[in-house]
Amino acid sequence: MSKVYRIGIIGCGGIANGKHLPSLSKLDNVELVAFCDIVPERAEEAAAKYGAEGAAVYSDYRELLQDGSLDIVHVLTPNDAHAEISIASLEAGKHVMCEKPMAKTAADARRMVEAAKRTGKKLTIGYNNRFREDSMYMKKVCQEGKLGRIYFAKAHAIRRRAVPTWGVFLDEDKQGGGPLIDIGTHALDLTLWMMDNYKPKVVLGTKYHELSRKENAANAWGPWDPEKFKVEDSAFGMIVMEDGATIMLESSWAINSLEVDEAKCSLSGTEAGADMKNGLRINGEEFSRLYTKEIELGAGGVAFYDGNAENAADVEMKRWIEAVDQDLEPVVTPEQACVVSEILEAIYESARTGKAVYMN
């Protein structure tokens, strides 16, 4: 019988209950045995719904980490606590999945990479959009060289009016930013992963506080309070890589645009192009004629196991536990996620100073 992994959850809010706990609870070789939240009632509710018999509840993550029987910790807190808790968990001998973005700052992300190397424990970041069926298909297309050298790409994270008004999403101190660090991070991660290009050279960025100033604004989750809206409502970046490739990153929670796409990318290569904007499409030239192929995803696709469809979060958790169990490199490596954080920070810095940021 394979080992059953004992997991502790630090942060029992929306992302825990909406993604991690439901997906982890479907796996036979894990037990959810410890729950921590600064609001004790949240930890108690999560333990009652998802916990193994006798699951422990904590309000201080340091007490949870003293449990020597824990194998894995999931860090699901606001961004400003990601680094502190992840590093402490690694140093306590736990493998760690931390939610995206990796950290509030690039310096903290680099500290996390160093801690994983120092401790020899596995660290991954929750970029679950890599595990969508269209994403995995497109990745195979890129790996097989069907697009040639990808020299231009767009990372899409545009919401017309969907500002998260709960929790700490609008708090810059806690989160480090708004839509760029929240959803732009997913689109950028997907794009870099498809290109397999993690060497940025120079970054130029802009950010805006335009619609965030409006009162009684139309919004998917109800009007926001302009006084509490401390982060940008939209941000944009141009990233030039060391090999000359260019990436355009667009992100917004609120913008007057009908071109709405989230956690998607468009790729242009020397042999063909691909995009996720209207389903998955491949475009190119064959026999002196242009073609566009719409890829039909479904039964038998890469996201199907034993004939049953699984959502991206389920696949993400399965692959993560497999990486721990079989001593494999996680699909999302800390080094890759760190580059995402470095680019996001450079976009914010460029927006603040009005100057391009040259990367080391």
C-alpha positions, 0 to 999 in steps of 0.5 A, a space after each residue: 500500500 502506498 504511503 498516506 500523506 498527512 496534510 496541514 492547511 494554513 489559511 481556511 478562506 475562499 481559495 482553500 474551500 473553493 479549490 484545495 480542500 474539495 480537490 484534496 478530499 478526492 484523493 485516496 492517499 492523503 489525510 487532511 489532519 490539521 487546519 489553521 486560520 487566524 479566524 478560529 471558526 474558519 479552521 473549525 468549519 473546514 476541519 468539520 467538513 474536510 478533516 480526518 477524524 480527530 483533525 487538529 485546529 490552530 490559530 497560529 501556524 507555528 503551532 501547526 508546524 510543530 506537528 512532526 507527523 505532517 508531510 505537506 503544508 498548503 499555504 493559502 493566506 494573503 500574499 504578504 504572508 506567503 514567504 514567511 509561512 512557506 519558508 517556516 514550513 520548509 524549515 520544519 521539514 514539510 513539502 509546501 504548496 503555496 497559492 499564487 502569486 509566489 510572494 508579495 515581493 520578488 525578494 521574498 520569492 527568491 528567499 523561498 527558492 533558496 529555502 527549498 534548495 537548502 532544506 531539500 523539500 519540494 515547493 510548488 506554487 498554485 498556478 492551476 491554469 496549467 492543468 486545464 485541458 486546453 493548456 496541456 494540449 497547447 503545451 504539447 504543441 509547443 514542446 513538439 516544436 509545431 510553432 517553431 520559435 515563439 517570438 511574440 506572445 500576449 498574456 490575457 487577464 481582462 475582466 470588464 467588471 469583476 472586482 473582488 470586494 471581499 477579504 483583502 483583495 483591495 488592500 495593497 499592503 496585504 496583496 502587493 497590488 490588484 489585478 496584475 498580481 491577482 489574475 495577471 500572474 496566471 496569464 503570465 505564468 501560462 505564457 512563460 511556460 508555453 514559451 519555456 522562456 524565463 530570461 527577461 531582459 527589460 520590462 516597461 509597465 503602466 497601471 491605472 486607478 480610473 474606474 476604481 474612483 467611481 461610486 456605485 459602479 456596476 460590478 459582478 460582486 456589488 459596488 466597491 468602496 472607492 475609499 478602500 480601493 487601494 490597488 490598481 484597477 488595470 495594469 499593462 506590461 511589455 516584456 522583452 526577453 534576452 532572446 528578443 522575444 516580446 510578451 504583452 501582458 494585459 490585466 484588469 478587474 474593471 475596464 471599458 472593454 468587450 475583449 474579455 479573457 482571463 488566464 489565456 495566452 496567444 502565441 506567434 511562432 516562426 512556424 505557426 501560432 496558437 491562441 485560447 481566445 475562442 477555444 483553442 486554435 492553431 494557425 499557420 501556412 501550408 502548401 502556400 495557403 493559410 489555415 486555422 484549425 479549431 482543436 476539439 477538446 473532449 473525450 480522450 483529451 489530455 485532461 481525462 483519466 480513466 475515461 472521467 473528466 477532471 477539472 484543473 484543480 483536481 489534476 493539479 492536486 493529483 500531480 502535486 501529490 504524485 511529485 511528492 510520492 514519486 520524488 518528481 519535480 513539481 509541474 510548477 517549479 519555484 524557479 519558474 514562479 520566482 521569475 513571474 514575481 520578478 516580472 510583475 514587480 518590474 511592471 509595478 516599478 516601471 509604472 511607478 517611475 515611468 522608466 523601463 526596468 532592466 533585469 539582472 
